[in-house]
């Protein structure tokens, strides 16, 4: 069987020898194409010319399903690879993108590989640590969605919290077959960004069959965008109320009426009203964000955290109330009846108490694992009465620290 090339297991001369054997086999009318299901070429960077790679692909890798794209010194224009992959690797379904393949040439080489695949089901990789919302990463995401939104089942990126918020929403809003979306932060690091609440308001998620989700929410909001969304919802309300009443109904907090109490001291009360309006706009947006998650009734694994707008701050109090019943939106997750694993990031467990664990026990019958992050002494945490109560109710429940 033709050997699977693992990263670091071959140097350039050995790779050239293997490719020479491939060419010789083709000359004799043979092919190695039916022997390879997965291929990972060594990332030689300065030595991996596309002549070497093309020689391998020309052996008709008819059964190749998984490929890790190396750095290639291209002698051909990137668009050449689109037709080349389509012709020589018709069964390719799973693509791995190391960070260099995304960062180089604005991701154009990676994009043409993506376009050449007939039906992409899995894409994995590492987001370039260049800047939040990297244009090359955005280019890769857009290309993937344009070509494969209806076939993609798994999308997994380390440093996925650095993907532009609008791109994260586009994934959730268009990938109807998606089963796993794992946009994780780099291990043991704080989130660098996340999915902004106002972007979640832009449309309903299409991936209702999702089973595994890792997501960071960005609490930063554009107040005007959120208020406009609230007004639109009020206008389409069918309860016959005015816009003001429609906005108020069903939510504990809502925006101030625009013309209210004009007799107040304008300077002082304007600031107060502004703060109240911002808080109420945030609460309205957050409730709808968690409602989107709550619609994912097939979800089995949920890892969730909140982006800290000041990365140097140790204050995570803004995230600690999110998954509570009194001041947060835990109730929006009632329908996650299939949930088995819960990963609580950025201290989202800190304000939970007896009411929250009773909710978990009543609403999530299959819950068997809770992971707490950031790392702390697990013993001290799970010895708290409410966590101890939950484990007594669920003897098979396991607690972990990440």
Secondary structure by P-SEA (a helix, b strand, c coil): cccccccccccaaaaaaaaaaaaaaaaacccccccccccccccccccccaaaaaaaaacccccccbbbbcccccccccaaaaaaaacccccccbbbbcccccccccaaaaaaaaaacccccbbbbcccccccccaaaaaaaaaaaacccccccbbbbcccccccaaaaaaaaaccccccbbbbccccccccccccccccccccccccccccbbbbbbbcccaaaaaaaaaaaaaaaccccccaaaaaaccccccccccccccccccaaaaaaaaaaaaaaaaaaaaaaaaaaaaacccccbbbbbbbcccccccccccccccccccccccccccccccccbbbbcccccccccaaaaaaaaaccccccbbbbccccccccccccaaaaaaaaaccccccccc
